[in-house]
Amino acid sequence: MFLVQLIPGAISEMLASVTDTGCLTLADRYGLMAAVLDDSLDDECRLSINRLLRSVVKGRVKIVNELSAIC
């Protein structure tokens, strides 16, 4: 089993980056995976993740396969 640990402040930084670029990168997706696997995530972070995923589903955010947010 792999140890996945979320970097502190990663969710808010990711949300700001995705809001600015309109793209969800590969690195962002790995960060979301780490966040989902983190049992100690607070409610504010969970709501931010849900808001981000809803934006993807509604087509407001594009998923890209690049590591950085150059869209």
Beta strands, then each sheet from edge to edge (+ up, - down):
strand 1: 23-24
strand 2: 62-63
sheet 1: 1+ 2+
end
